[in-house]
Amino acid sequence: MTRSSSNDEQVPCRLVRQAPEIGVERRAFPPQSPVPATPAFEQRLRRGMPSLRLATADKQGRGGRRHNANCRMTRRMAAAAGLALLWTTSGGARADVAGAGDLENTLVRVTVAFQQPDAGLPWRKQSPGIRHGYAVLLDETRAVTTESLVRNHTMAEVQQARRGERIPARVLMADPQANLALLELPAGAADWQPAPLARKLEADDRFHVFQFDENGQIQRGAAQTVRIAMTSLPNMAFRALTFTVLTELNINGEGAAAMAGDSLAGLMISYDKDTRTGAMIPYNALERFFADATEPPYKGLATAGFSWAPLVDPVRRAFLHVQNQTGGIQVLACLPGAGAMEALRPHDVILSMDGFPIDNMGFYEDPDFGRLLFPHLITGRRKPGDTIRLELVRDREPMDIELSLARYRDEYALIPENTEGHPAEYLVEGGLILRELSGDYLQAFGRNWARRVDARLTDMYFSRRFLPDQPGDRVVILSGVLPDAINIGYTRFSNAIVQAVNATPVSNLRDVFDVFDRDGAIYRVRLKSLETDLVLDRAALPAANTRIAAQYRIPNLQFRNREPFETESENRP
């Protein structure tokens, strides 16, 4: 059984744990500068800190390898059969299909230089990297692409087909919740030709996908929609309406253009070479994002702010007094800072939303796309600030209520995702690295991070990441220990939850900073996994901090970037 939030985030309950469908692009970049340390220290540090982990493959037996090979073969055979059907039924290129020459001033290749913060050693950044993808002109100077392509960018350039010149581009807006970004291109740099957006695309509709080959020529491949659903965005913590596309083209970069005739049907955001299928952000999402981004202030996607669960079990339905109803979902909890905090209560049963009946699995019948999960009624059809009407049952009483929608704010969560990769706050004291737990920190441990980190962190992330006890609460952790004479015996501790410092309970890193400012040092740290404190020699701390900063090349032993919680929530866009 899973719970789901109104932004369509699947939240597994305590009874069933599963890895979340999120992640942040990680590369095995070397550190910016060598750290003078012993091999034993490096081995301990790699075990405890995500960004320095060894990139080793999971061990499998012969049976596991054979099973995986069989699965890949089955997927490839199914994909080949689908492509054969696609080629047979497409009948070649239609007369109204855009040709490669028609897109030379519409589709551009995007090159992005980026540099991400180091999750394990937050005082430094990873080595710079390069990403390649595509963008499509939607008006004379602005092009749409994916947010994941331009994330943490330091430079962005575009290149036209069959041309070597690179044109500088500026990122006007990037929204990780929609995985879309808007680029501004120089007006006189080329004869830009914007593409109109498609008006309708249904399941089984056929179109073409366009991209560049290694020589800068535009490639075209037939494609077909095989599924329309609310799914998790690749490398994201959010869900959105996506089209699953079967295509004969080996997609080589996100942002590849899907064209229905001369109109833009969507942008490709992922591709699986085994199944020859990819995920596509459709035209309606592009239209909403472009209109919102070009009419400031940017509002973003709406959310209702509650977690929910399907209501199929007849015993539970009887307990909630809706056994005579045919549909409905159960409200589990309301998220801080959302309209649901005032309008809903746990154990409410929502029967309809915005006039659409909701079945016991959370689906409704969408007039445009068929059977979808109900969060599309919020993210796809409404905006922050709108009010929707709910029909529900509460304590046996049917009622109609109004629910105000707002944009999801990461700062309200107990464990923020930090999808955009903002620099993390931290404090290094006596070699102890204190910081707040975040989704990008966990993702830095790799694909199977849930098996590698402390089980307490995994359980807290899956069960409570949206639900702080009080506004502003976070999970403070000891992420690792930099070996030094002052902390002998403590280097084995990492990824441990911090309950108190200097005998003062803490609920976020701001509390730790307050204790530091009050006492002038952090010399006692209580971990949730221990019944005693980690104690440092207070008199020796100044000399130890100076020595540690020099040895490990730490420019600043602490970093604070957050305003008080109330101010931040009011000023954040």
Secondary structure by P-SEA (a helix, b strand, c coil): cbbbccccbbbbcccbbbbcccccccccccccccccccaaaaaaaaaccccccccccccccaaaaaaaaaaaaaaaaaaaaaaaaaaaaaccccccccccccccccbbbbbbbbcccccccccccccccccccbbbbccccbbbbbccccccccbbbbbcccccbbbbbbbccccccccbbbbbccccccbbbbbbbbccccccccbbbbbbccccbbbbbbbbbccccccccccccccccccccccccccccccbbbbcccccccccccccccccbbbbbcaaaaaaaaaaaaccccccbbbcbbbbbbcccaaaaaaaccccccbbbbbccccccccccccccccbbbcccccccccccbbbbbcccccccccccccccccccbbbbbbbccccccccbbbbbbccccccccccccccccbbbbbbcccbbbbbbcccccccccccccccccaaaaaaaaccccccccccbbbbbcccccccccccccccccccccccccccccccaaaaaaaaaacccccbbbbccccccccccccaaaaaaaaaaaaaccccccccccccaaaaaaacc
